[in-house]
């Protein structure tokens, strides 16, 4: 019972990271297929999954194609209730769904101005007002989640789909040297030092790019060890 997961370049594809974490962190068997986002082969690579046209996309063991991260998340949670992909507490579960939905539909300035890249840290990057507003909203939502937190370091205590959805936000905060409060900083450290995240990043580092797709024109420092 193995899923086929179609992903983009690991260093840059934030949505692909979400899709992969959904499966990796909950021990769901899967095969990954790399789609050529930067090689110009994306349409051909996804042809068998039509009408899916973006990554990530998945094919269930029965052959059903599911696109869009939120649909994938709900499908996997429904198919694997024993995996605990959403928090067990009803109030926490409802809140986690809210945070994921807002992630999908919001934070356009943060996403647009700070494309995810896991290569290095853009030291001294200066976010504009809209990006700063998005960061403030992220911190507000993370603080709200803490009201429902059980024991553990993640948004709701134990790892949930909400953590998969916000992992690329943590990567942006780290990768662009964005200033957030101590609690948010600690959560970002938890995310980027998690073995699954580190394994994803390490695989992406095997690929080099010339020129690098997202040169922000700022000094760079190494990604945190």
SEMITOR-55100 format. One line per 3 residues: number of its first residue (from 1); their letters; for each residue x, y, z of N, C-alpha, C, CB. Coordinates in steps of 0.001 Angstrom, whole numbers. Glycine has a CB too. Layout:
<recs>
NUM = a = X:Y:Z:X:Y:Z:X:Y:Z:X:Y:Z; ...
</recs>
This chain:
<recs>
1 = xxx = 854:-1198:0:0:0:0:884:1240:0:-963:10:1234; 1380:1589:-1174:2348:2669:-1298:1771:3819:-2122:3644:2155:-1935; 1961:5035:-1621:1539:6225:-2345:2645:6676:-3291:1167:7357:-1367
4 = xxx = 2256:7279:-4403:3192:7951:-5292:3045:9446:-5066:2941:7571:-6792; 4149:10084:-4683:4154:11512:-4375:5025:12229:-5391:4660:11776:-2927; 4466:13231:-6028:5165:13999:-7049:5555:15344:-6458:4287:14181:-8320
7 = xxx = 6855:15637:-6483:7388:16818:-5810:8276:17615:-6756:8175:16415:-4554; 8496:18891:-6383:9440:19731:-7098:10784:19764:-6394:8891:21137:-7245; 11657:20657:-6846:13010:20768:-6306:12975:20993:-4797:13770:21910:-6997
10 = xxx = 13687:20174:-4052:13595:20210:-2597:14100:21523:-1998:14372:19059:-2014; 15062:22147:-2621:15603:23378:-2063:14608:24527:-2137:16875:23757:-2782; 13665:24473:-3066:12799:25619:-3324:11296:25352:-3190:13071:26122:-4680
13 = xxx = 10858:24127:-3353:9420:23872:-3454:8785:23708:-2070:9162:22617:-4303; 8239:24803:-1571:7650:24795:-231:6441:23873:-147:7248:26203:172; 5617:23886:-1174:4430:23027:-1127:4825:21559:-1190:3471:23366:-2280
16 = xxx = 5863:21244:-1947:6330:19851:-1993:6818:19395:-629:7451:19691:-3030; 7511:20285:86:7954:19949:1443:6773:19586:2312:8727:21114:2068; 5700:20352:2227:4501:20034:3009:3976:18644:2678:3409:21076:2759
19 = xxx = 3858:18350:1384:3325:17056:985:4190:15900:1458:3181:17000:-509; 5504:16075:1371:6413:15014:1790:6362:14804:3297:7838:15337:1357; 6314:15901:4064:6243:15765:5521:4970:15062:5959:6330:17130:6184
22 = xxx = 3876:15280:5247:2627:14583:5584:2834:13072:5597:1514:14953:4584; 3612:12602:4673:3825:11161:4569:4994:10692:5424:4061:10772:3125; 6086:11429:5392:7289:11009:6097:7088:11010:7610:8452:11912:5729
25 = xxx = 6492:12076:8134:6365:12207:9585:5335:11243:10172:5990:13629:9941; 4432:10743:9332:3412:9823:9836:3614:8408:9311:2027:10318:9459; 4821:8168:8794:5235:6810:8406:4296:6168:7393:5321:5928:9632
28 = xxx = 3864:6961:6417:3025:6425:5351:3929:6030:4187:1941:7464:4898; 3841:4793:3721:4747:4337:2659:4535:5123:1367:4547:2839:2395; 5641:5589:775:5509:6415:-414:6760:6325:-1277:5235:7867:-28
31 = xxx = 6547:6550:-2556:7628:6720:-3527:7592:8168:-3997:7490:5716:-4740; 8734:8810:-4076:8773:10182:-4560:9204:10217:-6023:9721:11031:-3699; 8600:11138:-6759:8910:11345:-8164:9203:12832:-8343:7731:10866:-9100
34 = xxx = 10377:13146:-8828:10789:14540:-8966:10275:15113:-10282:12323:14664:-8888; 9589:16251:-10159:9039:16964:-11314:9982:18107:-11659:7591:17495:-11025; 10224:18325:-12924:11212:19314:-13351:10703:20737:-13345:11691:18982:-14708
37 = xxx = 10614:21337:-12162:10171:22726:-12068:11116:23663:-12798:10051:23145:-10612; 12415:23431:-12688:13415:24321:-13270:14033:23739:-14540:14506:24609:-12254; 13643:22525:-14873:14174:21894:-16084:13218:22028:-17260:14465:20424:-15825
40 = xxx = 12043:22624:-17041:11089:22840:-18114:10291:21613:-18497:11793:23339:-19299; 10280:20575:-17627:9573:19337:-17966:8339:19108:-17094:10512:18155:-17833; 7904:20143:-16383:6840:19967:-15404:5556:19414:-16032:6551:21288:-14719
43 = xxx = 5114:20013:-17131:3867:19569:-17753:3967:18108:-18195:3519:20464:-18953; 5081:17748:-18791:5253:16364:-19235:5332:15406:-18062:6502:16233:-20088; 6009:15824:-16996:6168:14958:-15833:4836:14701:-15123:7162:15573:-14861
46 = xxx = 3904:15639:-15247:2609:15500:-14582:1502:15048:-15531:2220:16810:-13942; 1846:14724:-16765:833:14411:-17767:-77:13267:-17339:1497:14067:-19076; 482:12260:-16688:-322:11099:-16287:-1233:11406:-15113:579:9937:-15933
49 = xxx = -1072:12568:-14496:-1880:12920:-13339:-2966:13934:-13674:-1000:13462:-12246; -3151:14260:-14928:-4145:15249:-15325:-5510:14926:-14717:-4247:15318:-16854; -6228:15976:-14225:-5950:17398:-14417:-5057:18050:-13351:-7230:18125:-14467
52 = xxx = -4410:17271:-12482:-3443:17878:-11559:-2350:18564:-12373:-2828:16804:-10596; -1949:19756:-11945:-966:20509:-12726:115:21152:-11872:-1660:21569:-13525; 27:20973:-10550:995:21563:-9639:1536:20491:-8699:360:22721:-8839
55 = xxx = 2672:20793:-8076:3202:19907:-7038:2953:20549:-5674:4731:19630:-7254; 2742:19685:-4666:2734:18228:-4750:1406:17699:-5280:3024:17624:-3388; 1475:16514:-5789:280:15752:-6127:580:14314:-5745:-109:15889:-7661
58 = xxx = -469:13576:-5477:-238:12179:-5097:-1200:11272:-5832:-386:11990:-3579; -783:10020:-5949:-1639:8962:-6464:-1763:7916:-5378:-1074:8348:-7789; -2985:7578:-5007:-3200:6588:-3956:-2841:5200:-4482:-4669:6622:-3455
61 = xxx = -2682:4229:-3591:-2399:2868:-4054:-3467:2318:-4995:-2259:1949:-2872; -4695:2856:-4879:-5772:2403:-5758:-5783:3146:-7089:-7109:2573:-5069; -4937:4184:-7220:-4844:4896:-8482:-5537:6242:-8527:-5388:4061:-9535
64 = xxx = -6170:6653:-7432:-6839:7953:-7410:-5809:9070:-7312:-7836:8036:-6233; -5922:10061:-8163:-5029:11212:-8151:-5638:12307:-7287:-4765:11728:-9590; -4826:12885:-6409:-5265:13981:-5541:-4250:15114:-5661:-5412:13508:-4045
67 = xxx = -4722:16283:-6059:-3894:17473:-6090:-4250:18399:-4945:-4040:18193:-7420; -3445:19432:-4759:-3638:20452:-3730:-3362:19890:-2324:-5069:21011:-3805; -2521:20600:-1610:-2006:20100:-333:-3086:19858:711:-1007:21064:215
70 = xxx = -4058:20759:802:-5086:20596:1818:-5954:19378:1525:-5949:21851:1908; -6258:19143:256:-7024:17947:-111:-6216:16685:178:-7424:17992:-1601; -4918:16738:-88:-4066:15606:232:-4066:15341:1732:-2643:15850:-265
73 = xxx = -3959:16403:2518:-3920:16246:3975:-5191:15594:4495:-3716:17600:4652; -6335:16085:4058:-7597:15532:4549:-7795:14100:4070:-8770:16401:4097; -7375:13816:2844:-7498:12454:2322:-6650:11481:3128:-7091:12406:847
76 = xxx = -5414:11870:3408:-4529:10987:4170:-5026:10799:5603:-3103:11546:4181; -5496:11881:6218:-6013:11767:7590:-7233:10865:7641:-6366:13150:8150; -8076:10942:6629:-9264:10090:6559:-8893:8629:6344:-10187:10561:5438
79 = xxx = -7893:8397:5521:-7485:7031:5200:-6662:6394:6312:-6693:7017:3913; -6033:7220:7165:-5144:6692:8207:-5494:7329:9561:-3647:6961:7845; -6684:7062:10064:-7083:7694:11333:-6184:7320:12495:-8501:7319:11670
82 = xxx = -5549:6152:12412:-4679:5702:13496:-3372:6487:13536:-4385:4217:13350; -3046:7218:12489:-1771:7930:12427:-1769:9197:13269:-1443:8276:10996; -2948:9689:13651:-3005:10888:14480:-2509:12133:13765:-2205:10680:15724
85 = xxx = -2917:12323:12534:-2408:13442:11750:-2982:14783:12198:-2713:13223:10289; -4192:14774:12730:-4773:15950:13369:-4730:15759:14883:-6235:16193:12879; -4723:16839:15668:-4771:16682:17127:-6014:15911:17561:-4742:18054:17813
88 = xxx = -5886:15164:18635:-7003:14345:19123:-8107:15191:19746:-6502:13330:20140; -7737:16243:20457:-8732:17105:21104:-9542:17852:20047:-8048:18108:22069; -10889:17847:20139:-11708:18490:19102:-11405:19972:18903:-13157:18332:19440
91 = xxx = -11209:20716:19999:-10921:22142:19859:-9564:22360:19198:-10959:22835:21227; -8583:21575:19598:-7267:21677:18974:-7333:21272:17509:-6250:20806:19719; -8093:20237:17206:-8219:19760:15823:-8860:20832:14940:-9053:18457:15771
94 = xxx = -9914:21455:15423:-10562:22524:14656:-9605:23687:14429:-11826:23017:15378; -8825:24017:15447:-7881:25118:15332:-6757:24774:14355:-7303:25467:16705; -6281:23544:14391:-5240:23119:13459:-5727:23203:12021:-4787:21697:13776
97 = xxx = -6976:22812:11782:-7541:22929:10435:-7619:24392:10008:-8939:22283:10377; -8006:25250:10938:-8057:26684:10660:-6679:27194:10249:-8569:27457:11891; -5644:26841:11020:-4303:27327:10705:-3841:26842:9337:-3314:26882:11776
100 = xxx = -4142:25591:9008:-3746:25074:7701:-4478:25793:6571:-4012:23574:7623; -5774:26017:6750:-6546:26699:5713:-6043:28124:5510:-8038:26710:6074; -5714:28818:6594:-5198:30176:6450:-3828:30171:5782:-5117:30863:7814
103 = xxx = -3043:29157:6044:-1747:29052:5376:-1939:28913:3872:-945:27856:5926; -2886:28102:3463:-3124:27887:2035:-3576:29176:1353:-4173:26786:1829; -4453:29937:2011:-5059:31091:1367:-4412:32419:1684:-6464:31158:1733
106 = xxx = -3454:32463:2608:-2939:33730:3078:-1435:33889:2926:-3303:33907:4489; -919:34931:3581:516:35202:3661:1156:35399:2290:1212:34072:4384; 433:36086:1401:936:36248:30:2207:37095:-11:-137:36886:-855
109 = xxx = 2321:38086:869:3526:38917:858:4743:38120:1311:3338:40147:1756; 4588:37350:2377:5686:36528:2868:6113:35514:1822:5288:35819:4157; 5143:34878:1198:5468:33864:193:6095:34491:-1043:4216:33082:-200
112 = xxx = 5558:35650:-1463:6047:36266:-2678:7396:36935:-2521:5065:37253:-3161; 7609:37585:-1387:8842:38344:-1190:9987:37505:-629:8579:39502:-271; 9640:36371:-34:10661:35505:567:10464:34076:68:10594:35559:2129
115 = xxx = 10732:33812:-1205:10570:32442:-1709:11424:31477:-893:10950:32360:-3210; 10861:30317:-605:11620:29369:199:12887:28959:-531:10770:28134:532; 13986:29019:173:15258:28482:-316:16022:27965:904:16097:29579:-1110
118 = xxx = 16564:26782:772:17225:26116:1898:18733:26074:1720:16689:24703:2064; 19260:26956:896:20687:26944:586:21507:27681:1645:20928:27567:-782; 21043:28867:2044:21830:29727:2916:20897:30689:3635:22910:30499:2115
121 = xxx = 21470:31579:4429:20703:32633:5103:21021:33960:4420:21036:32695:6642; 19968:34666:4022:20130:36006:3473:20247:36972:4652:18928:36394:2524; 21456:37224:5070:21693:37995:6284:21297:39455:6077:23166:37896:6706
124 = xxx = 20553:39993:7047:20186:41403:6983:19091:41726:5992:21372:42200:6652; 18363:40737:5519:17242:40990:4609:16210:41867:5316:16594:39650:4130; 15710:42870:4624:14752:43804:5209:13364:43569:4627:15195:45260:4967
127 = xxx = 12450:42997:5404:11095:42775:4893:10322:44077:4768:10339:41814:5799; 9441:44150:3776:8598:45325:3650:7437:45247:4643:8073:45461:2209; 6596:46268:4660:5525:46336:5652:4536:45186:5503:4792:47661:5539
130 = xxx = 4226:44823:4271:3258:43739:4052:3812:42406:4556:2898:43630:2554; 5096:42179:4337:5715:40948:4832:5747:40947:6354:7140:40789:4267; 6043:42086:6928:6059:42208:8386:4672:41937:8965:6546:43607:8803
133 = xxx = 3628:42415:8278:2262:42155:8716:1961:40662:8683:1262:42917:7839; 2417:39984:7627:2227:38528:7548:2944:37821:8693:2737:37989:6197; 4154:38254:9014:4895:37632:10113:4174:37834:11436:6316:38202:10195
136 = xxx = 3637:39016:11645:2883:39273:12873:1674:38345:12963:2432:40746:12934; 1016:38125:11819:-142:37237:11801:272:35797:12100:-853:37314:10443; 1385:35374:11548:1898:34026:11840:2109:33867:13340:3227:33758:11078
139 = xxx = 2757:34839:13964:3007:34744:15400:1705:34739:16194:3892:35898:15858; 720:35496:15742:-583:35504:16414:-1225:34119:16360:-1517:36548:15770; -1180:33493:15206:-1788:32172:15063:-1031:31120:15867:-1836:31769:13592
142 = xxx = 287:31185:15856:1065:30220:16643:791:30390:18134:2571:30380:16361; 655:31619:18589:344:31853:20001:-1052:31342:20327:457:33351:20345; -1975:31504:19402:-3332:30997:19623:-3323:29472:19722:-4275:31455:18485
145 = xxx = -2540:28820:18876:-2452:27356:18926:-1954:26880:20277:-1533:26837:17823; -1082:27677:20916:-491:27281:22197:-1535:27114:23286:537:28300:22635; -2708:27730:23119:-3784:27564:24104:-4271:26124:24165:-4954:28490:23773
148 = xxx = -4088:25407:23077:-4588:24031:22978:-3450:23023:23041:-5379:23841:21682; -2274:23480:23432:-1064:22676:23344:-1015:21616:24433:161:23563:23430; -735:20384:24030:-423:19318:24969:1093:19256:25109:-1011:17942:24496
151 = xxx = 1590:18246:25775:3031:18140:25977:3747:17854:24666:3349:17051:26996; 4805:18599:24407:5587:18415:23194:5989:19747:22601:4809:17605:22176; 6934:19751:21652:7510:21000:21151:6794:21607:19952:8918:20769:20791
154 = xxx = 5773:20921:19429:5155:21362:18191:3986:22297:18471:4689:20164:17372; 3333:22780:17421:2283:23793:17597:1206:23344:18568:1651:24129:16261; 818:22082:18484:-222:21553:19369:331:20488:20306:-1373:20975:18548
157 = xxx = 1621:20500:20514:2268:19507:21366:2897:18423:20516:1267:18895:22354; 2109:17406:20172:2575:16365:19252:2547:16893:17821:1702:15085:19377; 3382:16306:16978:3437:16722:15581:2092:16484:14921:4548:15970:14826
160 = xxx = 1639:17467:14148:377:17349:13423:541:17916:12021:-764:18076:14175; -511:17818:11237:-480:18378:9898:-205:19878:9910:-1785:18099:9193; -607:20559:10969:-323:21993:11057:1178:22258:11008:-918:22578:12342
163 = xxx = 1963:21406:11619:3417:21581:11597:3985:21349:10201:4081:20631:12595; 3408:20405:9471:3839:20202:8092:3539:21438:7252:3153:18965:7489; 2383:22043:7471:1992:23205:6673:2839:24431:7002:519:23521:6894
166 = xxx = 3297:24545:8229:4055:25733:8607:5567:25534:8556:3660:26160:9983; 6031:24338:8201:7475:24124:8085:8129:25087:7095:7753:22693:7663; 7535:25336:5911:8165:26291:4999:8162:27724:5528:7469:26252:3667
169 = xxx = 7209:28073:6391:7238:29394:7016:8469:29494:7916:5932:29657:7831; 8711:28443:8682:9923:28421:9515:11166:28546:8643:9988:27122:10355; 11180:27855:7508:12329:27926:6611:12523:29340:6079:12161:26947:5450
172 = xxx = 11442:30035:5812:11543:31423:5342:12074:32327:6461:10161:31934:4846; 11570:32150:7662:12045:32974:8782:13545:32794:8969:11295:32612:10087; 14007:31555:8895:15439:31277:9043:16213:31757:7823:15678:29775:9260
175 = xxx = 15720:31428:6640:16461:31690:5416:16568:33147:5034:15842:30964:4314; 15693:33981:5598:15745:35414:5308:16051:36237:6557:14427:35872:4699; 16485:35558:7608:16913:36255:8816:15815:37190:9320:18203:37043:8550
178 = xxx = 14572:36697:9310:13421:37517:9700:13288:37531:11221:12116:36987:9045; 13005:38682:11750:12959:38843:13196:11573:38503:13738:13345:40271:13584; 11534:37542:14636:10305:37137:15321:10626:36973:16799:9717:35810:14718
181 = xxx = 9590:36802:17607:9770:36689:19043:10400:35378:19471:8463:36852:19723; 10749:35271:20750:11462:34089:21249:10705:32780:21045:11756:34261:22707; 9390:32783:21264:8632:31541:21105:8641:31085:19647:7183:31725:21595
184 = xxx = 8484:32039:18734:8519:31695:17315:9907:31231:16904:8089:32890:16463; 10934:31877:17426:12298:31445:17130:12527:30010:17582:13310:32375:17800; 12052:29682:18780:12238:28331:19303:11513:27306:18432:11738:28243:20753
187 = xxx = 10309:27651:17978:9557:26735:17122:10271:26543:15789:8129:27259:16892; 10816:27613:15236:11570:27487:13987:12792:26587:14160:12006:28868:13489; 13473:26720:15295:14619:25836:15557:14178:24383:15649:15332:26249:16854
190 = xxx = 13053:24161:16329:12527:22797:16417:12278:22231:15028:11230:22768:17244; 11723:23048:14148:11383:22587:12804:12615:22273:11986:10549:23621:12090; 13579:23200:11933:14705:22992:11018:15724:21987:11546:15394:24305:10749
193 = xxx = 15647:21651:12841:16546:20629:13374:15882:19256:13452:17036:21038:14749; 14622:19178:13054:13938:17885:13043:14594:16980:11994:12412:18062:12748; 14830:15711:12301:15522:14831:11352:14864:14743:9979:15615:13462:11929
196 = xxx = 13551:14777:9935:12885:14694:8627:13188:15927:7790:11362:14535:8800; 13093:17103:8388:13409:18335:7665:14861:18315:7207:13142:19573:8548; 15753:17893:8077:17170:17860:7716:17431:16876:6579:18019:17491:8932
199 = xxx = 16725:15756:6570:16893:14787:5490:16414:15362:4161:16135:13493:5809; 15300:16075:4199:14782:16732:2994:15798:17738:2461:13435:17435:3290; 16313:18587:3354:17264:19609:2933:18542:18974:2383:17597:20543:4105
202 = xxx = 19038:17947:3047:20274:17301:2608:20134:16731:1195:20667:16190:3586; 18983:16179:898:18758:15641:-449:18768:16779:-1475:17409:14863:-513; 18176:17920:-1102:18165:19056:-2006:19544:19625:-2268:17287:20122:-1461
205 = xxx = 20428:19522:-1294:21772:20081:-1445:22630:19311:-2447:22466:20106:-106; 22153:18165:-2880:22890:17400:-3877:22778:18014:-5271:22392:15970:-3904; 21855:18960:-5431:21628:19603:-6728:22194:21015:-6670:20105:19624:-7096
208 = xxx = 22947:21409:-7690:23485:22764:-7753:22769:23550:-8849:25014:22738:-8008; 22749:24872:-8682:22053:25754:-9616:22973:26911:-9999:20727:26285:-8997; 23066:27164:-11292:23886:28271:-11782:23160:28895:-12988:25344:27778:-12176
211 = xxx = 22560:30075:-12783:22593:30882:-11556:21606:30369:-10522:22292:32343:-11871; 21821:30796:-9279:20908:30439:-8205:19585:31170:-8436:21515:30792:-6804; 18437:30467:-8377:17166:31087:-8761:16759:32310:-7943:16095:30082:-8664
214 = xxx = 17097:32350:-6673:16608:33442:-5831:17777:34172:-5180:15642:32907:-4753; 18431:35002:-5979:19510:35848:-5471:18889:37151:-5007:20616:36100:-6557; 18897:37393:-3691:18236:38559:-3119:19142:39774:-3041:17722:38233:-1754
217 = xxx = 20390:39628:-3482:21297:40754:-3471:21769:41165:-2083:20649:41904:-4122; 21685:40259:-1123:22150:40527:238:23307:39592:564:20996:40356:1268; 24119:39940:1561:25157:38987:2002:24520:37691:2482:26025:39601:3129
220 = xxx = 25228:36600:2313:24700:35314:2761:25620:34706:3803:24524:34352:1576; 25016:33961:4701:25754:33205:5699:25277:31759:5637:25563:33808:7131; 26048:30817:6181:25654:29417:6090:24320:29141:6786:26734:28539:6686
223 = xxx = 23625:28173:6232:22409:27683:6890:22789:27139:8263:21698:26579:6027; 21959:27367:9278:22322:26890:10624:22587:25391:10660:21219:27228:11612; 23594:25010:11385:23952:23599:11501:22853:22859:12247:25311:23428:12222
</recs>
